[in-house]
Structures are given as C-alpha cells and as structure tokens.
Amino acid sequence: MKKPSVQVTPLKAAQIYQLKVTLKWSKPPIWRRLQVRGDTKLGKLHQILQIAMGWWDQHLHAFDAGGVAYGEPDPDFPSNLRSERNVRLDKIAREGDTFRYEYDFGDSWVHEIKVEKVLEPEPGVHYPRCLAGKRACPPEDCGGVPGYERMLEIVGNPKDEEHAEMVEWLGEEFDPEAFDLEAVNEELEMLR
C-alpha cells in the first residue's frame, strides 16, 4: 500500500518591522530607527529599546498599544497591566501604527514608537539592528525631560553654582550630541 504524500510547507520567515523610536518632548529630538522581527515579544522589545536608547534597565516600564497596557505585572501592586511575555509586536501593531513605551515611571521617559514599514527579511542580516539615531540618551535618574534640560543648562554654564558637582556626577565624557551606532549594533548582536 502506497503512503499518501504529505506536502510540507516551509516556514515563512517573520516580517521585519522598521520602528522609529522618539523620546517625547526632547528638543532637539532624541530618536532611534530600528528593525526588529515582527514576532518579537514585548519583553524582548523592552531589552532592545534599552540597548538602542542607552538606558540601564534599572526601572519599571510599560507599553501602551490601543489603550492596553503591557509590562511585568507585580503581585504586590495590582494594576490593569497585562504580561508582556507572550505578546508579539505583530499582534499589537501594523504598518503606520504608533504605540507608546514608558521607562522609569518616576522620570517618565515616554517614547513614541511608530511602525514606519513592514518588510521582508534580508538574507544574512542579523535582527534586531539599529539603522540610525540622533543624540545621546539622557542619564538615568536626572529628572525626566525637564531635569535633563536643566542638567544641560548647568553643564553648559561654568559659572552656575552647581556646574562642578553636575560635571562630576555626569563624568566629563558625556556629550549630549553623541550617538554610537556601531556600539549599539554590537550590543544588539549579543542579544539572544
């Protein structure tokens, strides 16, 4: 007796989402352009955003897409936050959609994420990857956008009474205009 032939359909590679991530209210804008797989879970997207922006993952975070909040629910603090662990990017956003990512609820670093394009993956390309970006990420715990703007005023004015203390806190290497695309991509390459 002849076995019936079984047709195997090859798995289709996940589509690639090109995202423009902008730190809201930053002037001039602080932004990154990323390409990530559409099947990336939001927990992993959080890690990608931390690397791309330059944050240190020391604070709570949440995504807001279509009025639904996703993050890491804490049993000690009941909320309407849904777990981000098993929610894929391609299930909450499509090309042209915008959603929100907030990091550090105290400083309230709100990022607008726009899905610029949905593409087919390029052979031999490692995803996620960063294509471009502008300006350095503000330092952790500097007081949100208003605190960051004040920090830059102090650092830019050697006559300010807080200047020496702020430069010491920041380190002399901080350049608000700097963005190292190569370093971001090296770190994203190590992300598994």
C-alpha positions as CSV (number, residue, x, y, z in Angstrom):
1,M,0.0,0.0,0.0
2,K,1.4,3.4,-1.0
3,K,1.7,6.0,1.7
4,P,-0.1,9.2,0.9
5,S,2.3,12.0,0.2
6,V,2.5,14.8,2.7
7,Q,3.2,18.2,1.5
8,V,5.4,20.2,3.8
9,T,5.1,23.9,3.6
10,P,8.3,25.7,4.6
11,L,8.0,28.1,7.5
12,K,7.8,31.7,6.4
13,A,10.3,34.0,8.0
14,A,8.8,36.7,10.3
15,Q,8.4,40.0,8.7
16,I,10.6,42.9,9.8
17,Y,9.2,45.9,11.5
18,Q,11.0,49.2,11.0
19,L,10.4,51.3,14.0
20,K,11.1,55.0,14.7
21,V,11.5,55.4,18.4
22,T,11.4,59.1,19.6
23,L,11.8,60.2,23.2
24,K,8.8,62.5,23.6
25,W,9.3,66.2,24.5
26,S,13.1,66.1,23.8
27,K,14.3,69.1,21.9
28,P,16.1,68.7,19.7
29,P,14.6,65.2,19.3
30,I,16.4,62.1,20.6
31,W,15.5,59.1,18.4
32,R,16.5,55.7,17.0
33,R,15.4,53.8,13.9
34,L,15.3,50.1,14.5
35,Q,14.5,46.9,12.5
36,V,13.1,44.1,14.6
37,R,11.3,40.8,13.8
38,G,7.5,41.1,13.9
39,D,7.4,38.0,16.1
40,T,9.5,39.7,18.8
41,K,7.8,39.5,22.2
42,L,7.3,42.8,24.0
43,G,9.6,41.7,26.9
44,K,12.4,41.3,24.3
45,L,11.4,44.6,22.6
46,H,11.9,46.2,26.0
47,Q,15.5,44.8,26.1
48,I,16.1,46.1,22.5
49,L,14.9,49.6,23.4
50,Q,17.0,49.7,26.5
51,I,20.1,49.0,24.4
52,A,19.2,51.2,21.5
53,M,18.3,54.2,23.7
54,G,21.1,53.7,26.2
55,W,19.1,53.0,29.3
56,W,20.3,50.6,32.0
57,D,17.1,48.7,32.8
58,Q,17.0,49.9,36.4
59,H,13.3,50.9,36.5
60,L,9.9,49.7,35.7
61,H,8.4,50.1,32.2
62,A,5.2,49.6,30.2
63,F,3.9,49.5,26.7
64,D,0.6,51.1,25.7
65,A,-0.9,49.9,22.5
66,G,-4.5,50.7,21.6
67,G,-5.3,51.5,25.2
68,V,-4.0,48.2,26.6
69,A,-1.0,48.4,28.9
70,Y,1.6,45.6,28.8
71,G,4.6,45.1,31.1
72,E,5.8,43.0,34.0
73,P,2.8,42.7,36.4
74,D,3.8,42.8,40.1
75,P,1.6,40.9,42.5
76,D,2.4,43.4,45.2
77,F,1.0,46.3,43.1
78,P,-2.2,45.1,41.4
79,S,-3.0,47.0,38.2
80,N,-4.5,46.6,34.7
81,L,-1.1,45.7,33.3
82,R,-1.1,42.6,31.1
83,S,2.0,40.5,30.9
84,E,4.3,41.3,28.0
85,R,6.0,37.9,28.0
86,N,3.9,36.2,25.3
87,V,2.6,39.3,23.4
88,R,4.2,39.7,20.0
89,L,4.9,43.0,18.3
90,D,3.0,41.9,15.1
91,K,-0.1,41.3,17.3
92,I,-0.3,44.8,18.7
93,A,0.8,47.0,15.7
94,R,0.8,47.2,12.0
95,E,2.4,49.4,9.4
96,G,1.6,53.1,10.2
97,D,0.6,52.4,13.8
98,T,2.0,54.3,16.7
99,F,2.3,53.0,20.3
100,R,4.0,54.1,23.5
101,Y,6.8,52.8,25.7
102,E,7.4,54.4,29.1
103,Y,10.5,53.7,31.1
104,D,11.0,54.8,34.7
105,F,7.6,55.9,35.9
106,G,9.3,58.5,38.2
107,D,11.2,60.3,35.5
108,S,8.6,59.3,32.9
109,W,10.7,58.7,29.8
110,V,7.9,58.3,27.3
111,H,8.9,57.0,23.9
112,E,6.6,57.2,20.8
113,I,7.2,54.1,18.6
114,K,6.0,54.4,15.0
115,V,5.9,51.4,12.7
116,E,7.3,53.0,9.6
117,K,7.4,50.0,7.4
118,V,6.9,46.2,7.4
119,L,9.5,44.5,5.3
120,E,10.6,41.1,4.2
121,P,13.8,40.0,6.0
122,E,17.1,40.4,4.1
123,P,19.2,37.2,3.8
124,G,22.2,37.2,6.1
125,V,21.1,40.2,8.1
126,H,21.0,39.9,11.9
127,Y,17.9,41.3,13.6
128,P,17.4,43.4,15.7
129,R,19.5,46.1,14.3
130,C,19.7,49.9,14.6
131,L,19.8,51.8,11.3
132,A,20.3,55.4,12.7
133,G,19.8,57.6,15.6
134,K,20.4,61.1,16.9
135,R,21.7,62.4,20.2
136,A,22.7,60.7,23.4
137,C,20.2,59.2,25.8
138,P,19.7,61.3,28.9
139,P,21.4,59.8,32.1
140,E,19.3,57.7,34.4
141,D,17.6,59.5,37.3
142,C,18.1,63.0,36.1
143,G,14.5,64.1,36.5
144,G,12.9,63.4,33.1
145,V,13.0,65.8,30.2
146,P,12.7,68.9,32.4
147,G,15.5,67.6,34.7
148,Y,17.7,66.7,31.6
149,E,17.2,70.2,30.1
150,R,18.2,71.8,33.4
151,M,21.2,69.5,33.6
152,L,22.3,70.6,30.2
153,E,22.0,74.3,31.2
154,I,24.1,73.7,34.3
155,V,26.8,71.8,32.4
156,G,26.9,74.5,29.7
157,N,27.4,77.3,32.2
158,P,30.7,77.0,34.1
159,K,29.5,80.0,36.2
160,D,26.5,78.1,37.5
161,E,27.0,77.2,41.2
162,E,26.0,73.5,40.5
163,H,28.3,73.2,37.5
164,A,31.3,71.4,39.1
165,E,29.0,69.0,41.0
166,M,27.0,68.2,37.9
167,V,30.1,67.6,35.7
168,E,31.4,65.3,38.4
169,W,28.1,63.4,38.6
170,L,27.9,63.1,34.8
171,G,31.5,62.4,34.1
172,E,33.4,64.6,31.7
173,E,32.8,62.2,28.8
174,F,29.1,62.9,28.5
175,D,28.3,64.5,25.1
176,P,24.5,65.2,24.5
177,E,25.0,65.1,20.8
178,A,26.8,61.8,20.7
179,F,25.3,58.6,19.3
180,D,27.4,55.5,18.6
181,L,25.5,53.4,16.1
182,E,28.3,50.8,15.9
183,A,28.3,50.2,19.7
184,V,24.5,49.9,19.7
185,N,24.6,47.3,17.0
186,E,27.4,45.3,18.7
187,E,25.3,45.1,21.8
188,L,22.2,44.2,19.8
189,E,24.2,41.4,18.1
190,M,24.9,39.8,21.6
191,L,21.2,39.9,22.5
192,R,19.7,36.4,22.2
